[in-house]
Amino acid sequence: MFGFHHGRLLLRGANGTGKSKALELLLPYLLDANLRAHRLSTFGSDRSMHWNLMGDGYPGATRVGYVWLESPPPAFSGLSGVIRT
């Protein structure tokens, strides 16, 4: 769960720990529910939602990913979504 202190979020970590991926998956999906691959990558690649949730392994497996965004009123009362691949 990400805590937004006074409307701000700080993500820190070593390279490859998922800071960019967290934002790639969270914001576009919750704001407009657009799951097209080019919308979910800051690098402009055509990775599928299956790849974003599971990486290169476990072909054919089904998993559910959950994303949410909360902001204090009056902006939003909260958004949530479920992605099944």
VMD Tcl script that draws the C-alpha trace (Angstrom):
set ca {
  {0.00 0.00 0.00}
  {1.35 3.42 -0.92}
  {0.90 6.26 1.54}
  {0.36 9.68 -0.01}
  {1.47 12.21 2.62}
  {-0.18 15.58 1.92}
  {-0.92 14.38 -1.62}
  {2.68 13.38 -2.38}
  {4.28 10.01 -2.93}
  {7.98 9.19 -2.70}
  {9.16 5.86 -4.12}
  {12.76 4.96 -3.29}
  {14.75 1.85 -4.06}
  {17.57 0.32 -6.03}
  {17.33 -0.13 -9.80}
  {14.99 -2.95 -10.76}
  {12.87 -2.89 -7.60}
  {9.63 -1.83 -9.34}
  {9.28 1.91 -8.73}
  {8.42 2.71 -12.35}
  {6.37 -0.46 -12.78}
  {4.19 0.48 -9.80}
  {3.26 3.78 -11.45}
  {2.96 2.24 -14.94}
  {0.31 -0.19 -13.72}
  {-1.46 1.93 -11.13}
  {-2.23 5.28 -12.72}
  {-3.27 4.60 -16.35}
  {-5.54 1.71 -15.36}
  {-7.29 3.54 -12.55}
  {-7.71 6.85 -14.33}
  {-9.13 5.62 -17.65}
  {-9.15 1.76 -17.51}
  {-7.10 1.67 -20.71}
  {-5.12 -1.61 -20.71}
  {-3.40 -1.25 -24.10}
  {0.24 -2.23 -23.71}
  {1.72 1.02 -25.01}
  {-0.12 2.92 -22.24}
  {1.41 0.76 -19.49}
  {5.13 1.24 -20.16}
  {7.35 4.26 -19.62}
  {9.78 2.67 -22.08}
  {7.24 2.53 -24.91}
  {7.41 -1.25 -25.31}
  {4.49 -3.43 -26.28}
  {4.40 -5.64 -23.20}
  {1.07 -7.28 -22.46}
  {-0.77 -7.05 -19.14}
  {0.14 -10.72 -18.62}
  {3.84 -9.80 -18.89}
  {3.42 -6.82 -16.54}
  {1.85 -8.98 -13.84}
  {3.90 -12.14 -14.24}
  {7.07 -11.35 -16.18}
  {8.44 -13.95 -18.57}
  {7.57 -17.03 -16.50}
  {4.50 -19.21 -15.96}
  {2.98 -19.23 -19.46}
  {-0.75 -19.84 -19.44}
  {-1.16 -19.36 -15.69}
  {-4.03 -17.19 -14.45}
  {-3.45 -14.59 -11.76}
  {-5.32 -11.57 -10.47}
  {-3.62 -8.22 -9.90}
  {-5.14 -5.50 -7.72}
  {-4.44 -1.78 -8.01}
  {-5.93 1.18 -6.16}
  {-5.47 4.88 -5.63}
  {-6.74 6.91 -2.72}
  {-6.75 10.64 -2.35}
  {-8.33 12.76 0.36}
  {-11.59 14.57 -0.49}
  {-12.63 16.60 -2.36}
  {-10.51 15.26 -5.25}
  {-11.55 11.60 -5.03}
  {-13.02 9.29 -2.46}
  {-10.86 6.48 -3.85}
  {-10.55 4.39 -6.97}
  {-9.94 0.68 -7.25}
  {-9.77 -1.99 -9.90}
  {-9.06 -5.65 -10.59}
  {-7.10 -7.01 -13.53}
  {-7.47 -10.70 -14.43}
  {-5.07 -12.18 -16.98}
}
mol new
graphics top color blue
foreach p $ca { graphics top sphere $p radius 0.5 }
foreach p [lrange $ca 0 end-1] q [lrange $ca 1 end] { graphics top cylinder $p $q radius 0.2 }
display resetview
